């Protein structure tokens, strides 16, 4: 049995090395919610390069559109920190409002949109001036923040109100409210803007919405053999640019669902770490990094083969993930 275990580990190491040799080198950033840190990973070697101390309870993170800075929702510090990626040092803060959890950025590079969970607000901030330009009252406990590819529509998902709010980015007026499943956590547009996907953690579903009609096209459910339905709790969503496949992190179910995004049907489930939260593709979409909050690691999925090729430890309670070109 011991020899079998050692052989398995050896195969895993060789597999990881072989994979590293054929992929491009990108930098992966992981926010560690309980570790108050950002783990920096080299996607080519799949090794940790650095651990950077940041504010309290970092969750949602996102690169600025120019790729020079990483914005970090330091939730318990009621601020969004700015990490300079040239120096890996915190160089400023954005006046985010209380308890920022997730954020997104207009395609032009500014404003930054931040969900303030405790105050039921969506805050828009001018990134250059570092000033609040608008506050939009939304439903109770907003978390997910989506922006349409053309930048005209902002989405806020309210966990307690069970709604996806459509907000006009010019007027900051709510133009529609779409009722989805219980506790919506994440909102993701397809690259062409033709669909909006919203995960509902407690309902255990993903709602696929037509942004033009504001109608739900389909509600996708999940069933994993041997897994209790109540543990299947969808959170993060990522969709390939060509719209062929979508990947959904299923939380305590410890799996990522692979969905045929054309037929809107689940293809398979991939076993990852414990309580997977968020996901991010490398820019070439060859690898998908998955944060596992309870096992304190990230799982790496080889997208072309749909196989989990490696699991690697990071900080305490990894939550968000973002990947740069360098």
ABEGO torsion letter per residue (X at the ends): XAAAAAAAAAAAAAAAAAAAAABBBBBBBBBBAAAGBBBBBBAAAGBBABBBBBBBGBBBBBBBAAGABBBBBBAAAGBBBBBBAAAGBBAEBBBAEBGBABBBBBAAGOBBBBBBAAAGBBBBBBAAAGBBABBBBBBBGBABBBBBAAGABBBBBBAAAGBBBBBBAAAGBBABBBBBBBGBABBBBBAAGABBBBBBAAAGBBBBBBAAAGBBABBBBBBBBGBBAAABBBBBBBBBAAGABBBBBAEAAGBBBBBBAAAGBBABBBBBBBGBABBBBBAAGABBBBBBAAAGBBBBBBAAAGBBABBBBBBBGBABBBBBAX
